[in-house]
């Protein structure tokens, strides 16, 4: 009887531990691994991305991103970006990627000379009555911070280069149309219609700026559906 009681206790302990781990996960990834994707936000050479010197995503051009790749979790990774097909290091960052999480790695510029990698955890937890949106500004060419608001101004904040908002819940209605403008240029406004969003979905809105030609410094936005 003692053996049976011990085996029952061990089973219940392991089951409880698994439930505790999965209850803490804020992603669509419920396996004992982690997922990571890569964005290139610099209008220059395409990039190859490495995890601990292993090539995991190649030839990611400006304005593009990879799909999520699966890798071992709860490890410390050195993330590298290199110009495609070369050993020219663009930047590196050390990051611990935790079990059951989703991450995005952004390659962007903080100034004309400084290229950086930035890692953000993607919280893909759905909200049944609204969309959830992460706003991130990764453009050094914009002359000022970017103002973001909806029609009722219930959503109303500004972001500078390298800043992100955290996930914002937004009901789906006509009043949810999003407007973007540079703080020092209020007469030039970009918009994203509420019809681009759906309840229960998560999105990233990547704010960028044109950095070449006659339109240099002009605001642009990229809407990415995450699930």
C-alpha positions in Angstrom: 0.0 0.0 0.0 2.9 2.3 0.8 4.3 1.8 -2.8 0.9 2.6 -4.3 0.5 5.7 -2.1 3.9 6.9 -3.0 3.3 6.5 -6.8 0.0 8.3 -6.5 1.6 11.2 -4.6 4.4 11.4 -7.2 1.8 11.4 -10.1 -0.2 14.2 -8.4 2.9 16.2 -7.7 4.1 16.0 -11.4 0.6 16.8 -12.7 0.3 19.9 -10.5 3.7 21.1 -11.5 2.8 20.8 -15.2 -0.4 22.7 -14.6 1.4 25.5 -12.8 3.9 25.9 -15.7 1.3 26.0 -18.4 -0.9 28.4 -16.4 1.9 31.0 -16.5 2.4 30.9 -20.2 1.2 34.0 -22.1 1.6 32.7 -25.7 0.3 30.2 -28.2 3.3 28.0 -27.5 2.5 25.3 -24.9 5.4 23.0 -25.7 8.6 22.7 -23.6 10.4 24.9 -26.0 10.4 28.5 -27.2 9.6 30.4 -30.4 11.4 33.4 -31.9 11.1 35.4 -35.1 13.3 38.1 -36.6 12.5 41.6 -38.1 14.7 43.8 -40.3 13.8 47.4 -39.8 16.9 48.9 -41.5 16.7 49.8 -45.2 20.1 48.5 -46.0 21.6 45.0 -46.4 19.5 41.9 -45.8 20.3 40.1 -42.6 21.1 36.6 -41.4 20.2 35.8 -37.8 22.0 33.3 -35.5 21.3 31.8 -32.1 24.5 30.7 -30.4 26.4 30.8 -33.8 23.8 28.6 -35.5 22.1 30.2 -38.5 18.3 30.0 -38.0 16.9 32.6 -40.4 18.5 34.0 -43.5 18.1 36.8 -46.1 15.6 38.9 -44.1 15.2 42.1 -46.1 14.0 45.5 -45.0 10.4 45.6 -44.1 10.2 41.8 -43.7 10.3 39.2 -40.9 10.7 35.5 -40.5 8.1 33.1 -39.3 8.5 31.9 -35.7 11.2 29.2 -35.4 11.3 26.7 -32.6 14.3 26.3 -30.3 15.3 24.9 -27.0 14.0 26.9 -24.0 15.4 28.1 -20.7 18.8 28.8 -22.3 20.9 31.8 -22.5 21.4 32.7 -26.2 23.7 35.0 -28.0 21.6 36.5 -30.8 23.6 37.7 -33.8 22.7 39.6 -36.9 25.0 39.6 -39.9 24.9 41.0 -43.4 23.5 38.1 -45.6 26.2 35.8 -47.0 29.0 37.5 -45.0 30.6 37.3 -41.5 30.1 41.1 -41.1 28.6 41.4 -37.6 25.7 43.9 -37.5 25.0 43.6 -33.8 24.6 41.0 -31.0 22.6 40.7 -27.8 22.5 38.1 -25.0 19.0 37.0 -24.0 17.4 34.2 -21.9 14.5 32.6 -23.9 12.1 31.0 -21.5 9.9 27.9 -21.9 6.6 28.3 -23.7 7.1 31.9 -24.8 7.1 33.7 -28.1 9.7 36.4 -28.9 10.4 38.9 -31.6 13.9 40.2 -32.3 14.1 43.6 -34.1 17.1 44.8 -36.0 16.9 48.6 -36.1 18.9 51.9 -35.8 19.0 54.2 -32.8 20.9 56.7 -34.9 22.4 57.0 -38.3 25.5 55.1 -37.1 24.2 52.8 -34.4 22.5 49.5 -35.4 20.9 47.5 -32.5 19.0 44.3 -31.7 16.0 44.6 -29.5 14.1 41.6 -28.0 10.4 41.8 -27.0 8.3 39.0 -25.6 5.1 38.6 -27.6 2.1 38.1 -25.3 -0.4 36.4 -27.6 -3.1 35.9 -24.9 -6.4 36.5 -26.7 -9.1 38.9 -25.5 -12.5 37.6 -26.6 -14.2 41.1 -26.7 -11.4 43.2 -28.3 -8.1 43.2 -30.2 -4.8 43.5 -28.4 -2.2 45.6 -30.1 1.5 46.3 -29.4 2.8 49.6 -30.8 6.6 49.9 -31.3 8.5 52.9 -32.8 11.8 51.9 -34.4 12.7 54.9 -36.6 15.6 57.2 -35.9 14.7 59.3 -39.0 11.5 60.8 -37.6 11.9 64.4 -36.5 9.8 63.9 -33.3 7.9 61.4 -31.3 4.8 59.8 -32.8 1.3 60.6 -31.5 -1.1 57.6 -31.5 -4.8 57.9 -30.8 -8.3 56.6 -31.7 -11.4 58.6 -32.5 -12.5 59.0 -28.9 -9.0 59.5 -27.5 -9.5 56.7 -25.1 -6.3 55.5 -26.6 -3.9 58.4 -26.7 -0.1 58.4 -26.1 3.3 59.2 -27.8 6.3 57.0 -28.6 9.9 57.9 -29.3 12.4 55.8 -31.2 13.0 52.5 -29.5 9.9 52.8 -27.3 7.0 50.4 -27.2 3.5 50.6 -25.6 2.9 47.2 -24.1 -0.2 45.5 -25.2 -3.3 47.7 -25.5 -6.9 46.3 -25.6 -9.0 48.0 -28.3 -12.7 47.3 -28.9 -13.7 46.8 -32.6 -15.9 49.8 -33.6 -15.8 52.8 -36.0 -14.4 54.9 -33.2 -11.4 52.6 -33.1 -9.9 54.0 -36.2 -6.2 54.7 -35.4 -4.5 58.0 -36.3 -0.7 58.6 -36.3 1.2 61.8 -36.7 4.5 63.4 -35.7 4.1 65.5 -32.6 5.7 68.5 -34.5 3.6 67.9 -37.6 0.0 67.7 -36.6 -1.4 68.4 -40.0 -0.1 65.3 -41.6 -2.0 62.3 -40.3 -1.8 58.6 -41.2 -4.7 56.3 -40.3 -5.5 52.6 -40.0 -9.1 51.6 -40.2 -10.8 49.6 -37.5 -11.8 47.1 -40.2 -8.2 45.7 -40.1 -8.7 44.3 -36.6 -10.7 41.4 -35.3 -11.8 40.4 -31.8 -9.6 37.7 -30.1 -6.5 38.6 -32.3 -3.2 40.2 -31.3 -1.3 42.6 -33.5 1.9 44.5 -33.7 2.0 47.9 -35.3 5.6 48.7 -36.2 6.2 52.4 -36.7 9.0 53.3 -39.1 10.2 56.2 -41.2 11.5 56.5 -44.7 15.3 57.1 -44.6 16.1 57.6 -48.2 15.3 60.0 -51.1 13.0 63.0 -51.1 10.5 61.4 -48.7 13.2 60.9 -46.0 11.6 61.4 -42.5 8.1 60.6 -43.6 6.1 58.4 -41.2 5.0 54.9 -42.2 3.3 52.0 -40.3 3.3 48.3 -40.7 0.5 46.2 -39.3 1.4 42.6 -38.4 -1.2 40.0 -37.4 0.3 37.7 -34.8 -2.2 34.9 -34.5 
